[in-house]
Amino acid sequence: MNIFPDINQQSIDNFYIQVGKNVKRSREKAGFSQLELAISIGHKSASFLSNCESYKNKEHFNLEHLFLIANVLNINICELIVGQNHQ
């Protein structure tokens, strides 16, 4: 039995894909490379960031990652979750 009948795995995947796109757009706008941002949030290589931005192998950002990224980029975390046009 699905507790949330209007939410399926594809909806969740689409959410993670959109968050990855939002992170990439915000990162590029701020002039950060994947490696620079990865190091700034405590990772040693760009592969983590690359995989999360593209949702490769279903790797995605968690809330701590988004919190750190928003702080490094000096933006509101909402921009990473819902995009630039949030209210």
C-alpha positions as CSV (number, residue, x, y, z in Angstrom):
1,M,0.0,0.0,0.0
2,N,1.3,3.4,-1.0
3,I,0.8,5.9,1.8
4,F,1.3,8.8,-0.7
5,P,-0.6,7.7,-3.8
6,D,0.2,10.9,-5.8
7,I,4.0,10.4,-5.2
8,N,5.9,7.7,-7.0
9,Q,9.6,7.0,-7.5
10,Q,9.7,9.0,-10.7
11,S,8.4,12.1,-8.9
12,I,11.1,11.7,-6.3
13,D,13.7,11.2,-9.0
14,N,12.5,14.3,-10.8
15,F,12.8,16.3,-7.6
16,Y,16.5,15.2,-7.1
17,I,17.2,16.0,-10.8
18,Q,15.8,19.5,-10.4
19,V,17.8,20.1,-7.2
20,G,20.9,19.0,-9.0
21,K,20.2,21.4,-11.8
22,N,19.5,24.2,-9.3
23,V,22.9,23.5,-7.6
24,K,24.7,23.5,-10.9
25,R,23.1,26.8,-12.1
26,S,23.8,28.5,-8.7
27,R,27.4,27.2,-8.6
28,E,28.1,28.4,-12.2
29,K,26.5,31.7,-11.5
30,A,28.8,32.2,-8.5
31,G,31.8,31.2,-10.6
32,F,32.7,28.1,-8.7
33,S,34.1,24.9,-10.4
34,Q,32.8,21.6,-9.2
35,L,36.1,20.9,-7.5
36,E,36.2,24.3,-5.7
37,L,32.6,23.8,-4.4
38,A,33.3,20.2,-3.4
39,I,36.3,21.2,-1.4
40,S,34.4,24.1,0.2
41,I,31.8,21.7,1.6
42,G,34.4,19.1,2.8
43,H,34.8,16.7,-0.2
44,K,38.1,15.9,-1.7
45,S,37.1,15.5,-5.4
46,A,34.6,16.9,-7.9
47,S,33.1,13.5,-8.6
48,F,30.7,13.7,-5.6
49,L,29.4,17.1,-6.8
50,S,29.3,15.9,-10.5
51,N,27.3,12.8,-9.6
52,C,24.8,14.7,-7.5
53,E,24.3,17.5,-10.0
54,S,23.5,14.9,-12.7
55,Y,21.8,12.4,-10.3
56,K,24.2,9.7,-11.6
57,N,23.6,6.3,-10.0
58,K,20.8,8.1,-8.0
59,E,23.4,10.0,-6.0
60,H,21.9,13.1,-4.6
61,F,22.5,16.0,-2.1
62,N,21.2,15.7,1.4
63,L,20.0,18.6,3.6
64,E,23.5,19.1,5.1
65,H,25.0,19.4,1.6
66,L,22.4,21.9,0.6
67,F,22.9,23.9,3.8
68,L,26.7,24.0,3.2
69,I,26.4,24.8,-0.5
70,A,23.9,27.7,0.2
71,N,26.3,29.1,2.8
72,V,29.4,28.9,0.5
73,L,27.5,30.4,-2.4
74,N,25.9,33.0,-0.1
75,I,22.3,32.2,-1.3
76,N,19.1,31.2,0.3
77,I,18.8,27.4,0.5
78,C,15.4,27.7,-1.2
79,E,17.1,28.6,-4.4
80,L,18.6,25.1,-4.4
81,I,15.4,23.4,-3.6
82,V,12.8,25.2,-5.6
83,G,14.9,27.4,-7.9
84,Q,15.6,31.2,-8.2
85,N,12.0,32.3,-8.4
86,H,10.8,31.2,-5.0
87,Q,8.6,33.5,-2.9
